[in-house]
Amino acid sequence: VQLQASGGGSVQAGGYLRLSCAASGRTFSNYVVGWFRRAPGKEREFVARIGWNSGRKFVTDSVMGRFTISRDNAKNAVYLQMNSLKPEDTAVYYCAAALGAGQFGYWGQGTLVTVSS
């Protein structure tokens, strides 16, 4: 499966963005999809994930209540709605896919999110 993330940009603190992850190549609905981010000078970190049927969603503590992950299998897309953005959310965001319980082995290119104070 091929993935392409989009929707990044520059916003002020308190603002919002919606990232999209478009998939192609295989039956997208079979894959668990996650969002990760890498802030300047830091290691990549997990942000959120969603199961194949949207039944299992999980977000990391630092974005809980602000970020929401969703998917539309008919459109082969996964979204990350990011509200109440903070400067510490500044990072390159990546979407990734895993088949079943496997590791995230498919990665898209990142999209840059910059949050200014």
MIZA-389217 format. One record per atom (N, C-alpha, C): residue number from 1; atom name; z, y, x. Coordinates in steps of 0.1 Angstrom, whole numbers, padded with zeros to 4 digits. Layout:
> NUM:CA:Z:Y:X .
...
! end
This chain:
> 1:N:0000:-0012:0009 .
> 1:CA:0000:0000:0000 .
> 1:C:0000:0012:0009 .
> 2:N:-0008:0022:0005 .
> 2:CA:-0008:0035:0013 .
> 2:C:-0001:0046:0005 .
> 3:N:0006:0054:0012 .
> 3:CA:0015:0064:0005 .
> 3:C:0011:0078:0011 .
> 4:N:0012:0087:0002 .
> 4:CA:0010:0101:0006 .
> 4:C:0020:0110:-0001 .
> 5:N:0029:0117:0007 .
> 5:CA:0039:0126:0001 .
> 5:C:0033:0140:0001 .
> 6:N:0037:0147:-0010 .
> 6:CA:0033:0161:-0011 .
> 6:C:0044:0169:-0019 .
> 7:N:0042:0182:-0019 .
> 7:CA:0051:0190:-0027 .
> 7:C:0061:0198:-0019 .
> 8:N:0061:0196:-0006 .
> 8:CA:0070:0204:0002 .
> 8:C:0067:0219:0002 .
> 9:N:0076:0227:0007 .
> 9:CA:0073:0241:0008 .
> 9:C:0086:0248:0012 .
> 10:N:0085:0262:0011 .
> 10:CA:0097:0270:0015 .
> 10:C:0103:0276:0003 .
> 11:N:0116:0275:0002 .
> 11:CA:0123:0281:-0010 .
> 11:C:0136:0287:-0005 .
> 12:N:0142:0295:-0013 .
> 12:CA:0155:0300:-0010 .
> 12:C:0166:0291:-0015 .
> 13:N:0177:0292:-0009 .
> 13:CA:0189:0284:-0014 .
> 13:C:0191:0286:-0029 .
> 14:N:0193:0275:-0035 .
> 14:CA:0195:0275:-0050 .
> 14:C:0182:0272:-0057 .
> 15:N:0171:0272:-0050 .
> 15:CA:0158:0269:-0056 .
> 15:C:0156:0255:-0058 .
> 16:N:0143:0252:-0062 .
> 16:CA:0140:0238:-0065 .
> 16:C:0126:0235:-0060 .
> 17:N:0123:0222:-0058 .
> 17:CA:0110:0216:-0055 .
> 17:C:0109:0203:-0061 .
> 18:N:0097:0199:-0063 .
> 18:CA:0094:0185:-0068 .
> 18:C:0085:0178:-0058 .
> 19:N:0089:0168:-0051 .
> 19:CA:0081:0161:-0042 .
> 19:C:0074:0149:-0050 .
> 20:N:0062:0146:-0046 .
> 20:CA:0055:0135:-0052 .
> 20:C:0050:0126:-0041 .
> 21:N:0050:0113:-0044 .
> 21:CA:0046:0103:-0035 .
> 21:C:0035:0095:-0043 .
> 22:N:0023:0096:-0038 .
> 22:CA:0011:0090:-0045 .
> 22:C:0008:0077:-0037 .
> 23:N:0006:0066:-0044 .
> 23:CA:0004:0053:-0038 .
> 23:C:-0010:0048:-0042 .
> 24:N:-0016:0040:-0033 .
> 24:CA:-0028:0033:-0035 .
> 24:C:-0029:0020:-0027 .
> 25:N:-0038:0012:-0031 .
> 25:CA:-0040:0000:-0024 .
> 25:C:-0036:-0013:-0030 .
> 26:N:-0024:-0014:-0035 .
> 26:CA:-0019:-0026:-0041 .
> 26:C:-0011:-0023:-0054 .
> 27:N:-0006:-0033:-0060 .
> 27:CA:0001:-0032:-0072 .
> 27:C:0014:-0024:-0070 .
> 28:N:0013:-0011:-0072 .
> 28:CA:0024:-0003:-0068 .
> 28:C:0037:-0006:-0076 .
> 29:N:0036:-0011:-0088 .
> 29:CA:0047:-0014:-0096 .
> 29:C:0056:-0025:-0090 .
> 30:N:0051:-0033:-0081 .
> 30:CA:0059:-0043:-0074 .
> 30:C:0068:-0038:-0064 .
> 31:N:0067:-0026:-0060 .
> 31:CA:0074:-0021:-0048 .
> 31:C:0086:-0012:-0052 .
> 32:N:0096:-0014:-0044 .
> 32:CA:0108:-0004:-0044 .
> 32:C:0103:0007:-0036 .
> 33:N:0106:0019:-0040 .
> 33:CA:0102:0031:-0033 .
> 33:C:0114:0040:-0029 .
> 34:N:0114:0045:-0017 .
> 34:CA:0125:0053:-0013 .
> 34:C:0120:0066:-0007 .
> 35:N:0129:0076:-0007 .
> 35:CA:0127:0089:0000 .
> 35:C:0137:0090:0012 .
> 36:N:0132:0094:0023 .
> 36:CA:0140:0096:0035 .
> 36:C:0137:0110:0040 .
> 37:N:0145:0115:0049 .
> 37:CA:0143:0128:0055 .
> 37:C:0148:0128:0069 .
> 38:N:0141:0137:0077 .
> 38:CA:0145:0139:0090 .
> 38:C:0146:0154:0093 .
> 39:N:0159:0158:0095 .
> 39:CA:0161:0172:0098 .
> 39:C:0159:0175:0112 .
> 40:N:0156:0188:0116 .
> 40:CA:0154:0191:0130 .
> 40:C:0165:0186:0139 .
> 41:N:0162:0178:0149 .
> 41:CA:0172:0174:0159 .
> 41:C:0181:0163:0154 .
> 42:N:0178:0157:0142 .
> 42:CA:0187:0147:0137 .
> 42:C:0179:0134:0134 .
> 43:N:0186:0123:0132 .
> 43:CA:0180:0111:0129 .
> 43:C:0175:0111:0114 .
> 44:N:0166:0102:0112 .
> 44:CA:0161:0100:0098 .
> 44:C:0172:0095:0090 .
> 45:N:0173:0100:0077 .
> 45:CA:0183:0095:0069 .
> 45:C:0178:0091:0055 .
> 46:N:0184:0082:0048 .
> 46:CA:0181:0078:0035 .
> 46:C:0184:0089:0025 .
> 47:N:0176:0091:0015 .
> 47:CA:0179:0101:0005 .
> 47:C:0180:0094:-0009 .
> 48:N:0171:0086:-0013 .
> 48:CA:0171:0080:-0026 .
> 48:C:0161:0068:-0027 .
> 49:N:0164:0060:-0037 .
> 49:CA:0155:0049:-0039 .
> 49:C:0154:0045:-0053 .
> 50:N:0143:0039:-0057 .
> 50:CA:0141:0035:-0071 .
> 50:C:0135:0021:-0072 .
> 51:N:0140:0013:-0081 .
> 51:CA:0135:0000:-0083 .
> 51:C:0121:-0001:-0089 .
> 52:N:0115:-0012:-0090 .
> 52:CA:0101:-0013:-0094 .
> 52:C:0100:-0009:-0109 .
> 53:N:0110:-0011:-0117 .
> 53:CA:0109:-0008:-0131 .
> 53:C:0118:0004:-0135 .
> 54:N:0122:0012:-0125 .
> 54:CA:0130:0024:-0127 .
> 54:C:0144:0021:-0131 .
> 55:N:0147:0008:-0132 .
> 55:CA:0161:0004:-0136 .
> 55:C:0172:0006:-0126 .
> 56:N:0168:0006:-0113 .
> 56:CA:0178:0007:-0103 .
> 56:C:0175:0020:-0095 .
> 57:N:0184:0030:-0096 .
> 57:CA:0182:0042:-0089 .
> 57:C:0194:0044:-0081 .
> 58:N:0192:0050:-0069 .
> 58:CA:0204:0053:-0061 .
> 58:C:0200:0065:-0052 .
> 59:N:0210:0074:-0051 .
> 59:CA:0208:0086:-0043 .
> 59:C:0220:0087:-0034 .
> 60:N:0218:0092:-0022 .
> 60:CA:0229:0094:-0013 .
> 60:C:0239:0104:-0017 .
> 61:N:0251:0104:-0013 .
> 61:CA:0262:0112:-0017 .
> 61:C:0258:0127:-0016 .
> 62:N:0252:0131:-0005 .
> 62:CA:0250:0145:-0002 .
> 62:C:0240:0152:-0011 .
> 63:N:0233:0144:-0019 .
> 63:CA:0223:0150:-0028 .
> 63:C:0226:0146:-0043 .
> 64:N:0237:0138:-0045 .
> 64:CA:0240:0134:-0058 .
> 64:C:0243:0146:-0067 .
> 65:N:0237:0145:-0079 .
> 65:CA:0239:0156:-0089 .
> 65:C:0229:0168:-0087 .
> 66:N:0221:0167:-0076 .
> 66:CA:0211:0177:-0073 .
> 66:C:0197:0172:-0073 .
> 67:N:0196:0160:-0068 .
> 67:CA:0183:0153:-0066 .
> 67:C:0181:0142:-0076 .
> 68:N:0169:0140:-0082 .
> 68:CA:0167:0129:-0091 .
> 68:C:0154:0122:-0087 .
> 69:N:0154:0109:-0086 .
> 69:CA:0142:0102:-0083 .
> 69:C:0137:0095:-0096 .
> 70:N:0124:0095:-0097 .
> 70:CA:0118:0089:-0109 .
> 70:C:0104:0083:-0105 .
> 71:N:0098:0075:-0113 .
> 71:CA:0085:0070:-0110 .
> 71:C:0077:0068:-0123 .
> 72:N:0064:0068:-0121 .
> 72:CA:0054:0066:-0132 .
> 72:C:0044:0056:-0126 .
> 73:N:0047:0043:-0130 .
> 73:CA:0038:0033:-0124 .
> 73:C:0024:0034:-0129 .
> 74:N:0022:0039:-0141 .
> 74:CA:0008:0041:-0146 .
> 74:C:0000:0051:-0138 .
> 75:N:0007:0060:-0131 .
> 75:CA:0001:0070:-0122 .
> 75:C:0003:0066:-0108 .
> 76:N:0009:0055:-0105 .
> 76:CA:0011:0051:-0091 .
> 76:C:0018:0062:-0083 .
> 77:N:0029:0067:-0089 .
> 77:CA:0036:0079:-0083 .
> 77:C:0051:0078:-0084 .
> 78:N:0058:0083:-0074 .
> 78:CA:0072:0084:-0074 .
> 78:C:0075:0099:-0071 .
> 79:N:0085:0104:-0078 .
> 79:CA:0089:0118:-0077 .
> 79:C:0103:0120:-0072 .
> 80:N:0105:0131:-0065 .
> 80:CA:0119:0135:-0061 .
> 80:C:0121:0149:-0066 .
> 81:N:0128:0151:-0077 .
> 81:CA:0131:0164:-0082 .
> 81:C:0144:0169:-0074 .
> 82:N:0142:0180:-0067 .
> 82:CA:0153:0186:-0059 .
> 82:C:0157:0199:-0064 .
> 83:N:0169:0200:-0070 .
> 83:CA:0174:0212:-0075 .
> 83:C:0186:0217:-0067 .
> 84:N:0189:0230:-0069 .
> 84:CA:0201:0236:-0061 .
> 84:C:0200:0233:-0046 .
> 85:N:0188:0236:-0041 .
> 85:CA:0186:0233:-0027 .
> 85:C:0195:0241:-0018 .
> 86:N:0198:0235:-0007 .
> 86:CA:0207:0241:0003 .
> 86:C:0200:0241:0016 .
> 87:N:0204:0251:0025 .
> 87:CA:0197:0251:0038 .
> 87:C:0198:0238:0046 .
> 88:N:0208:0230:0043 .
> 88:CA:0210:0217:0050 .
> 88:C:0200:0206:0045 .
> 89:N:0193:0210:0034 .
> 89:CA:0183:0201:0029 .
> 89:C:0170:0202:0036 .
> 90:N:0169:0212:0045 .
> 90:CA:0157:0214:0053 .
> 90:C:0154:0202:0061 .
> 91:N:0142:0197:0060 .
> 91:CA:0138:0185:0067 .
> 91:C:0124:0181:0063 .
> 92:N:0118:0172:0071 .
> 92:CA:0106:0166:0067 .
> 92:C:0109:0154:0058 .
> 93:N:0104:0153:0047 .
> 93:CA:0107:0142:0037 .
> 93:C:0095:0132:0037 .
> 94:N:0099:0120:0037 .
> 94:CA:0090:0109:0037 .
> 94:C:0092:0099:0026 .
> 95:N:0082:0094:0020 .
> 95:CA:0084:0083:0010 .
> 95:C:0080:0070:0017 .
> 96:N:0086:0059:0013 .
> 96:CA:0084:0046:0019 .
> 96:C:0085:0036:0008 .
> 97:N:0079:0024:0010 .
> 97:CA:0078:0014:0000 .
> 97:C:0083:0000:0006 .
> 98:N:0089:-0007:-0002 .
> 98:CA:0094:-0021:0002 .
> 98:C:0090:-0031:-0009 .
> 99:N:0086:-0042:-0005 .
> 99:CA:0083:-0053:-0015 .
> 99:C:0095:-0061:-0017 .
> 100:N:0100:-0060:-0029 .
> 100:CA:0112:-0068:-0033 .
> 100:C:0124:-0063:-0025 .
> 101:N:0131:-0073:-0019 .
> 101:CA:0143:-0069:-0012 .
> 101:C:0141:-0067:0003 .
> 102:N:0128:-0066:0006 .
> 102:CA:0124:-0064:0020 .
> 102:C:0127:-0050:0026 .
> 103:N:0125:-0049:0038 .
> 103:CA:0127:-0035:0044 .
> 103:C:0115:-0026:0040 .
> 104:N:0118:-0013:0042 .
> 104:CA:0107:-0003:0039 .
> 104:C:0097:-0004:0050 .
> 105:N:0086:-0011:0048 .
> 105:CA:0076:-0013:0058 .
> 105:C:0064:-0004:0056 .
> 106:N:0063:0003:0046 .
> 106:CA:0051:0012:0043 .
> 106:C:0056:0026:0042 .
> 107:N:0050:0035:0050 .
> 107:CA:0054:0049:0051 .
> 107:C:0043:0058:0049 .
> 108:N:0045:0069:0042 .
> 108:CA:0036:0080:0041 .
> 108:C:0038:0090:0052 .
> 109:N:0029:0100:0053 .
> 109:CA:0032:0111:0062 .
> 109:C:0042:0120:0055 .
> 110:N:0049:0128:0063 .
> 110:CA:0060:0136:0057 .
> 110:C:0055:0149:0051 .
> 111:N:0063:0155:0043 .
> 111:CA:0061:0168:0037 .
> 111:C:0073:0176:0041 .
> 112:N:0071:0188:0046 .
> 112:CA:0081:0197:0051 .
> 112:C:0088:0205:0040 .
> 113:N:0101:0205:0039 .
> 113:CA:0109:0213:0030 .
> 113:C:0117:0222:0038 .
> 114:N:0116:0235:0036 .
> 114:CA:0124:0245:0043 .
> 114:C:0132:0253:0033 .
> 115:N:0145:0253:0034 .
> 115:CA:0154:0261:0025 .
> 115:C:0160:0272:0033 .
> 116:N:0158:0284:0029 .
> 116:CA:0164:0295:0036 .
> 116:C:0176:0300:0029 .
> 117:N:0186:0306:0036 .
> 117:CA:0198:0311:0030 .
> 117:C:0197:0325:0026 .
! end
